[in-house]
């Protein structure tokens, strides 16, 4: 394991090498096996979000991109933001404190809706009346903001 250069003496974990973004239930969550310095999320849709990051983290959203970065080298929280509206994350990348750019995995947790279910037609053996959709607040959103 490489030595971690920590200028402020506050980092606790090694750099992340596996990161996954999970969304689809009204929140965007992060799973990482280490620390990251910044995160870029590319998306489609329009939503209103509420920043749930801890102290030292900044979030900006514009033109189908969300940028999250740290000012204090503090660990990032698992919950990035809550949202209402339509959000489809198309890709995500992150940077470690060692300036390594890597791609993050993306998982849509809302797979029971007909319009976003993955797989081929007929792959779900249940009748459409039997499929329970998750309770998500829907509201007409005209502009993305966090």
JOCOR-V590497 format. One record per pair of residues at least 24 apart in sequence whose C-alpha atoms are under 10 Angstrom apart, sorted by the first residue. I is the first residue (numbers start at 1). J is the second residue. Records with the same first field share a line. If there is no record, write none. Layout:
# JOCOR-V590497
I->J / J
This chain:
# JOCOR-V590497
4->97 / 98
5->97 / 98
6->73 / 97
7->73
8->72 / 73 / 74
9->73
10->72 / 73 / 74 / 75
11->35 / 72 / 73 / 74 / 75 / 97
12->73 / 74 / 75
13->75
14->96 / 97
15->95 / 96 / 97 / 98 / 99 / 100
16->94 / 95 / 96 / 97 / 100 / 102
17->94 / 95 / 96 / 100 / 102 / 103 / 104
18->94 / 102 / 103 / 104 / 105
19->92 / 93 / 94 / 102 / 103 / 104 / 105 / 106
20->92 / 93 / 103 / 104 / 105 / 106 / 107
21->78 / 79 / 80 / 89 / 91 / 92 / 93 / 104 / 105 / 106 / 107 / 108
22->79 / 80 / 89 / 105 / 106 / 107 / 108 / 109 / 110
23->81 / 82 / 83 / 87 / 88 / 89 / 106 / 107 / 108 / 109 / 110
24->83 / 86 / 87 / 88 / 89 / 107 / 108 / 109 / 110 / 111 / 116 / 134 / 136
25->82 / 83 / 84 / 108 / 109 / 110 / 111 / 134 / 135 / 136 / 137
26->81 / 82 / 83 / 84 / 85 / 86 / 87 / 109 / 110 / 134 / 135 / 136 / 137 / 138
27->52 / 79 / 80 / 81 / 82 / 83 / 84 / 136
28->52 / 78 / 79 / 80 / 81 / 82 / 83 / 87 / 89 / 107 / 108 / 109
29->77 / 78 / 79 / 80 / 81 / 82 / 107
30->76 / 77 / 78 / 79 / 80 / 81 / 104 / 105 / 106
31->77 / 78 / 79 / 104 / 105
32->76 / 77 / 78 / 104
34->75 / 76 / 96
35->73 / 74 / 75 / 76 / 95 / 96 / 97
36->69 / 70 / 73 / 74 / 75 / 76 / 94 / 95 / 96 / 97 / 98 / 99 / 100
37->68 / 69 / 70 / 71 / 72 / 73 / 74 / 75 / 76 / 94 / 95 / 96 / 97 / 98 / 99 / 100
38->67 / 68 / 69 / 70 / 71 / 73 / 76 / 93 / 94 / 95 / 96 / 97 / 99 / 101
39->66 / 67 / 68 / 69 / 70 / 92 / 93 / 94 / 95 / 96 / 101 / 102 / 103 / 104
40->65 / 66 / 67 / 68 / 69 / 91 / 92 / 93 / 94 / 95 / 103 / 104
41->65 / 66 / 67 / 68 / 89 / 90 / 91 / 92 / 93 / 94 / 104 / 106
42->66 / 67 / 88 / 89 / 90 / 91 / 92 / 93
43->86 / 87 / 88 / 89 / 90 / 91 / 92
44->86 / 87 / 88 / 89 / 90
45->85 / 86 / 87 / 88 / 89 / 141 / 142 / 143 / 144
46->83 / 84 / 85 / 86 / 87 / 88 / 140 / 141 / 142 / 143 / 144 / 145
47->82 / 83 / 84 / 85 / 86 / 87 / 88 / 138 / 139 / 140 / 141 / 142 / 143 / 144 / 145 / 146
48->81 / 82 / 83 / 84 / 85 / 86 / 87 / 139 / 140 / 141 / 142 / 143 / 144 / 145 / 146
49->80 / 81 / 82 / 83 / 84 / 85 / 144 / 145 / 146
50->80 / 81 / 82 / 83 / 84 / 145 / 146
51->79 / 80 / 81 / 82 / 83 / 145 / 146
52->77 / 78 / 79 / 80 / 81 / 82 / 146
53->77 / 78 / 79 / 80 / 81
54->78 / 79 / 80
59->146
60->145 / 146
61->144 / 145 / 146
62->143 / 144 / 145 / 146
63->144
64->88 / 89 / 90 / 144
65->89 / 90 / 91 / 92
66->92 / 145 / 146
67->92 / 93 / 94
68->94
69->94 / 95
70->97
73->97
81->146
82->146
83->136 / 137 / 138 / 144 / 145 / 146
84->136 / 137 / 138 / 139 / 140 / 141 / 144
85->136 / 137 / 138 / 139 / 140 / 141 / 142 / 143 / 144
86->138 / 139 / 140 / 141 / 144
87->144
88->116
109->134
110->134 / 136
